[in-house]
Amino acid sequence: MTELDQGLRDELDSIVQNHDVVLFMKGNQQFPQCGFSASAVGILGQYVDTIKTVNVLERPDVRAGIKAYSDWPTIPQLYIKGEFMGGSDIIREMDEAGELADALGVEKKTYDDVSIDITEGAVKAIADAAAANPGLPLRLEVSPRFEYALHFEAAKGNDIKRTFGELNVVLDPQSASRADGLSIDYVTEGEQAGFKITNPNEPATVKQISPTALKAMMDNGDAYVVDVRTPAEREQAVIEGTHLLDASLEPTLMGMDKENTHLVFQCHHGGRSQQAANYFLSQGFKNVYNLTGGIDAWSQEVDATVPRY
């Protein structure tokens, strides 16, 4: 196992001692980046609203070092009040045994007041499918990434139950914690038909913006546009009014109003800027955009004087 140097050991000591609940994981609480980390976040969310997370994908030294520090080979790893608890399997076992609430010093949240709505059209469409699954309720699952699943499965002891006419719906507590206000409709558009799920709890996502729409935003002073290309590329072609993302710009961005700043990312064709946009979205920005087609599309649709390369 990796040898742990004293500087990193001191840093890890500080993290676990200065926060009541610390989860070393892949991703963060809003955007888990592996199934085990997502499971741990989901379980902890039944007890506490916020936890201190350390994204080991951003810190290779911590990713290796925490394994030596805890003498535990996998990620995620949970510490409560300075004490190492274990990984995702241990967290689940503690939850099922009622030990996690005691360790955290809180009561497990209940979701009896969670409100969901299923329209008459959706109930009818589900009833047609239920004919092949007589007696089984519809299970609604909402993952930590707000991915949805609908299938028929027997109810479990800790499920939250809702009834819509003759349709019975069940949710596990983790799904219920993300479902308050959710609605399910059945919509038809042309020859296409399917379920439409609307959930006010979904986190913000990166919005795609066309060159012409971005031009209008910039003209109104509503956009801060970040160029994520290399300095050499920027010398070849540039959109006036944009800012090159380098080591000096990132602190400036992090100091901006994350609720109200309209942050737009731009590259050559839109791939690198999408990755950058995803990162800043994970840092808490609510209005994040990616320029569709990048500067190449800008040259074709907005300003032909910008060279194409």
Phi and psi in degrees as a GROMACS rama.xvg file:
@    title "Ramachandran Plot"
@    xaxis  label "Phi"
@    yaxis  label "Psi"
@TYPE xy
-56.9381  134.078  THR-2
-70.3124  135.553  GLU-3
-101.3  117.632  LEU-4
-76.9424  159.762  ASP-5
-64.7794  -34.9278  GLN-6
-62.9667  -44.3881  GLY-7
-70.2576  -37.3801  LEU-8
-59.911  -42.7285  ARG-9
-63.4767  -39.5664  ASP-10
-63.8982  -44.6836  GLU-11
-66.2346  -39.4188  LEU-12
-55.4614  -46.2789  ASP-13
-62.6974  -42.238  SER-14
-63.5132  -50.8547  ILE-15
-74.0459  -24.7844  VAL-16
-85.8118  -23.5057  GLN-17
-100.375  3.90528  ASN-18
-134.535  136.966  HIS-19
-65.2433  -40.0944  ASP-20
-130.236  118.745  VAL-21
-126.877  130.091  VAL-22
-122.521  114.915  LEU-23
-84.021  119.559  PHE-24
-149.308  175.136  MET-25
-97.3784  115  LYS-26
95.0494  -156.677  GLY-27
-137.322  -176.706  ASN-28
-59.8533  -36.3854  GLN-29
-81.3642  -30.5108  GLN-30
-134.279  75.4025  PHE-31
-62.6034  143.074  PRO-32
-117.948  21.2975  GLN-33
-157.282  157.938  CYS-34
-63.0191  -37.7935  GLY-35
-67.4948  -41.249  PHE-36
-65.8351  -39.7395  SER-37
-62.8189  -40.3674  ALA-38
-63.2148  -43.6885  SER-39
-62.9491  -45.0859  ALA-40
-61.3259  -42.5718  VAL-41
-62.3964  -43.1595  GLY-42
-66.0589  -46.8645  ILE-43
-62.6087  -31.6508  LEU-44
-63.8523  -16.4217  GLY-45
-75.6013  -10.6891  GLN-46
-118.594  -41.9176  TYR-47
-132.109  148.449  VAL-48
-79.1984  -40.91  ASP-49
-129.946  144.998  THR-50
-134.654  156.82  ILE-51
-80.5681  117.449  LYS-52
-112.451  146.022  THR-53
-122.242  115.423  VAL-54
-82.3944  104.538  ASN-55
-71.3108  -15.8043  VAL-56
-69.8926  -23.884  LEU-57
-90.2381  -12.0558  GLU-58
-133.669  85.8361  ARG-59
-56.6488  -32.7704  PRO-60
-66.6407  -38.425  ASP-61
-71.7272  -37.4452  VAL-62
-57.565  -43.5628  ARG-63
-79.1516  -40.2724  ALA-64
-67.8664  -36.5861  GLY-65
-66.4825  -28.0363  ILE-66
-67.2214  -39.0926  LYS-67
-72.5617  -40.1309  ALA-68
-60.3486  -43.4275  TYR-69
-92.0863  -12.6893  SER-70
55.7549  46.8844  ASP-71
-137.985  129.902  TRP-72
-84.697  -8.69743  PRO-73
-125.066  165.792  THR-74
-117.933  138.294  ILE-75
-84.2106  168.448  PRO-76
-136.591  133.32  GLN-77
-111.584  132.354  LEU-78
-118.559  134.913  TYR-79
-125.208  119.604  ILE-80
51.3232  44.4894  LYS-81
83.1188  -4.79546  GLY-82
-105.654  132.412  GLU-83
-73.4676  128.829  PHE-84
-98.0748  -45.5343  MET-85
141.991  -164.774  GLY-86
-98.7703  -161.547  GLY-87
-64.1984  -37.7725  SER-88
-65.6359  -41.0475  ASP-89
-65.8784  -40.5739  ILE-90
-59.9647  -43.84  ILE-91
-64.5105  -42.8574  ARG-92
-64.0076  -39.755  GLU-93
-64.2424  -38.857  MET-94
-62.6124  -48.4955  ASP-95
-66.4575  -31.3057  GLU-96
-86.3683  -4.11068  ALA-97
79.1701  10.0999  GLY-98
-84.1513  -22.8228  GLU-99
-68.1441  -38.8068  LEU-100
-61.4033  -41.5996  ALA-101
-65.0033  -42.8125  ASP-102
-63.5476  -37.7937  ALA-103
-82.2412  -19.379  LEU-104
74.1577  29.967  GLY-105
-136.875  167.983  VAL-106
-92.7898  148.72  GLU-107
-67.2671  137.013  LYS-108
-67.9515  148.157  LYS-109
-111.284  154.436  THR-110
-127.515  34.6355  TYR-111
-65.5767  -23.0436  ASP-112
-97.5177  8.79871  ASP-113
-65.5012  131.199  VAL-114
-110.745  124.944  SER-115
-127.541  157.944  ILE-116
-132.276  135.656  ASP-117
-125.762  121.619  ILE-118
-68.9774  162.762  THR-119
-59.783  -37.9822  GLU-120
-64.3129  -40.2317  GLY-121
-69.4997  -39.3905  ALA-122
-59.9783  -42.7964  VAL-123
-64.1757  -44.2174  LYS-124
-63.5871  -38.4355  ALA-125
-70.0205  -37.4418  ILE-126
-61.2729  -36.5225  ALA-127
-62.2127  -40.5516  ASP-128
-73.6506  -29.7536  ALA-129
-68.1829  -19.0817  ALA-130
-59.2826  -28.9957  ALA-131
-85.8105  -4.42292  ALA-132
-132.271  59.7647  ASN-133
-60.5014  133.823  PRO-134
86.4908  -10.53  GLY-135
-96.2933  136.955  LEU-136
-76.3551  163.774  PRO-137
-83.8125  125.35  LEU-138
-97.0787  125.933  ARG-139
-105.098  121.37  LEU-140
-116.947  135.704  GLU-141
-125.419  112.694  VAL-142
-78.0683  167.661  SER-143
-58.9801  -23.0458  PRO-144
-93.2355  9.52361  ARG-145
59.8434  44.9456  PHE-146
-96.4363  143.293  GLU-147
-115.253  146.872  TYR-148
-140.018  137.322  ALA-149
-125.535  121.947  LEU-150
-157.976  165.513  HIS-151
-95.6743  128.307  PHE-152
-158.647  147.036  GLU-153
-62.0923  146.808  ALA-154
-69.3352  150.566  ALA-155
-112.073  167.036  LYS-156
-59.152  -34.3181  GLY-157
-101.448  12.9769  ASN-158
-68.9366  149.528  ASP-159
-94.6462  132.944  ILE-160
-116.189  140.286  LYS-161
-135.982  150.85  ARG-162
-126.353  133.424  THR-163
-127.991  94.1386  PHE-164
64.0537  -120.674  GLY-165
-93.7366  2.80669  GLU-166
-94.2409  122.827  LEU-167
-100.197  133.296  ASN-168
-123.239  138  VAL-169
-128.034  147.64  VAL-170
-134.662  139.523  LEU-171
-73.9135  159.621  ASP-172
-57.4844  -36.6894  PRO-173
-65.9508  -41.1441  GLN-174
-65.9843  -41.2235  SER-175
-61.2167  -33.9161  ALA-176
-65.8074  -16.563  SER-177
-112.75  8.72896  ARG-178
-115.074  -1.14207  ALA-179
-62.4745  123.507  ASP-180
91.0264  -1.0004  GLY-181
-68.7212  145.054  LEU-182
-132.702  146.684  SER-183
-121.897  126.264  ILE-184
-124.53  163.031  ASP-185
-119.602  115.801  TYR-186
-118.932  151.094  VAL-187
-123.293  126.227  THR-188
-128.641  105.384  GLU-189
64.7134  -124.128  GLY-190
-92.317  -0.422527  GLU-191
-99.6541  140.66  GLN-192
-143.183  148.273  ALA-193
177.749  176.751  GLY-194
-81.1739  140.678  PHE-195
-120.137  120.352  LYS-196
-107.787  126.596  ILE-197
-116.386  127.234  THR-198
-136.761  113.548  ASN-199
-68.2899  -10.8892  PRO-200
-86.9712  -7.77363  ASN-201
-61.546  137.017  GLU-202
-69.9406  164.463  PRO-203
-61.5802  150.403  ALA-204
-123.988  162.001  THR-205
-70.5163  127.916  VAL-206
-95.5734  139.645  LYS-207
-87.3475  135.203  GLN-208
-128.65  136.298  ILE-209
-78.9428  161.271  SER-210
-58.0803  -41.7552  PRO-211
-67.65  -37.9834  THR-212
-67.6189  -38.3758  ALA-213
-65.0603  -39.7301  LEU-214
-57.926  -42.5637  LYS-215
-64.9395  -40.8815  ALA-216
-63.3065  -43.8649  MET-217
-65.6586  -39.1603  MET-218
-62.269  -31.6484  ASP-219
-88.5543  -1.58601  ASN-220
72.562  25.0073  GLY-221
-99.0145  -0.0727845  ASP-222
-129.143  140.859  ALA-223
-110.345  111.193  TYR-224
-103.382  128.145  VAL-225
-113.192  124.493  VAL-226
-92.9063  117.819  ASP-227
-100.552  11.0882  VAL-228
-76.4392  179.392  ARG-229
-80.0032  158.652  THR-230
-57.5811  -35.0462  PRO-231
-64.1679  -40.9131  ALA-232
-65.9249  -38.5818  GLU-233
-65.6807  -30.1769  ARG-234
-67.8824  -27.0549  GLU-235
-78.2341  -38.6182  GLN-236
-158.867  140.947  ALA-237
-148.019  143.758  VAL-238
-90.1831  119.432  ILE-239
-59.286  137.779  GLU-240
92.4167  -0.294391  GLY-241
-92.8871  168.207  THR-242
-127.52  130.051  HIS-243
-74.0368  129.397  LEU-244
-79.8864  110.186  LEU-245
-138.015  -174.984  ASP-246
-61.0195  -29.2472  ALA-247
-80.6543  -23.1147  SER-248
-83.1303  -32.2571  LEU-249
-57.0688  -44.6155  GLU-250
-60.1953  -34.5701  PRO-251
-62.6591  -44.6333  THR-252
-63.0748  -43.5841  LEU-253
-66.4224  -19.9039  MET-254
-88.0602  -1.28998  GLY-255
-79.2983  165.046  MET-256
-69.6075  107.251  ASP-257
-72.4948  -20.466  LYS-258
-79.6806  -36.87  GLU-259
-116.002  -15.0655  ASN-260
-70.2678  131.718  THR-261
-94.0752  103.29  HIS-262
-102.165  119.252  LEU-263
-116.434  133.581  VAL-264
-111.965  141.848  PHE-265
-140.431  137.989  GLN-266
-136.683  -148.725  CYS-267
-75.3382  -52.8667  HIS-268
-123.987  -6.82694  HIS-269
115.071  -5.60037  GLY-270
-79.3798  -53.6829  GLY-271
-64.4585  -37.068  ARG-272
-67.4517  -31.5566  SER-273
-63.3774  -42.7262  GLN-274
-62.6767  -43.4537  GLN-275
-64.4475  -41.1427  ALA-276
-61.7031  -42.1466  ALA-277
-59.9452  -40.6375  ASN-278
-63.8733  -47.9999  TYR-279
-70.8594  -28.2042  PHE-280
-62.4231  -41.2881  LEU-281
-67.0031  -17.9418  SER-282
-88.5474  3.46197  GLN-283
109.517  -2.31707  GLY-284
-69.551  138.122  PHE-285
-98.4028  -24.2169  LYS-286
-121.878  85.9257  ASN-287
-118.892  133.55  VAL-288
-128.317  153.759  TYR-289
-121.987  129.252  ASN-290
-73.4896  111.629  LEU-291
-64.7035  124.548  THR-292
83.3948  -6.87774  GLY-293
63.0236  -159.855  GLY-294
-66.1812  -23.9312  ILE-295
-64.3171  -43.1457  ASP-296
-68.5623  -35.8968  ALA-297
-58.7145  -43.3793  TRP-298
-61.3543  -37.1459  SER-299
-81.8477  -31.1845  GLN-300
-108.093  -21.4808  GLU-301
-121.814  -52.2283  VAL-302
-138.733  98.3742  ASP-303
-70.9139  -10.4474  ALA-304
-77.4533  -14.0014  THR-305
-77.2741  119.04  VAL-306
-61.6753  144.542  PRO-307
-97.4755  146.433  ARG-308
